[in-house]
Amino acid sequence: MMSTKVTDIKRKRQKGRRTPPVDLSRVASGVRLILEGIGEDPNREGLLDTPKRVAEMYAELTAGMREDAAEHIVPLSGNKHDEMVIVKDISIASLCEHHLAPFVGKCHIAYIPKNGKILGVSKLARLAETFARRLQLQERLTSEIANTLFEHLQPIGVMVVIEAEHTCMTLRGVKKPGATTVTSAVLGGFRKDSRTRAEAMSLIVGK
Ligand SMILES: [Zn+2]
C-alpha cells in the first residue's frame, strides 16, 4: 500500500515536470511594461485587454511545458508492420527562446518499427506539438521529438526533419521572407544505413 503511494507521487511529479501553472497576471503586467516601454498608452481603449490576451496566448503556446510528451507514445495494437513509416507535413508552431517570437513550419517523422510497434498519426502529431509548445530552438525541438520517439517506441530507427520559418528573422529583414531553416535528427538504423536514410529523405523532400 505504502509503495503504491510513493510510486503515484513519483509519477505525478514526473507528469507535471514540476513546472508551475502559468501566472497570467504576472505575464500581463510584463506586457503592460512592454507597451509602456515602446511609448504606448496601455490604458487606451484598443489596448485595454491586450495584456490579458497576450498572457493567455503565451499560456497556450507554452502548454507543452506542463505536459509529458512520452504519454503520447502508445503503440497501436495488433500490427505486424515492419516497413518504414513516414508521416509528412505535421504543422508545428513554436516560440523561439531568443526572441519569444513564433516560428512555424512542418515536421516530418520517419521511423522503422520493431516488432510491429507503430504509432497512430494523431499521436505523432501530439508528440510534435507537446515539444513545440515550449520555448524552443528548432534544433532542440527536432532532437527532442526524435529522442523521445526512439526511447519510448523503441523502433529500429528514427528520422525527424523540420522545415520552419522564423518570424524573428523574416519580419526583421535579417533574412528574406519565406526563408526556411531545415533541421534533422537521425537515430538508430537511419544513422547506420545511408541508403535507408537517403530513401527516407527523398520521400520526405519529394513533395
Ligand atoms: Zn529568434
Residues whose N, C-alpha, C, O or C-beta is under 5 A from the ligand:
A	BS01	ZN	C96 H98 H99 C168
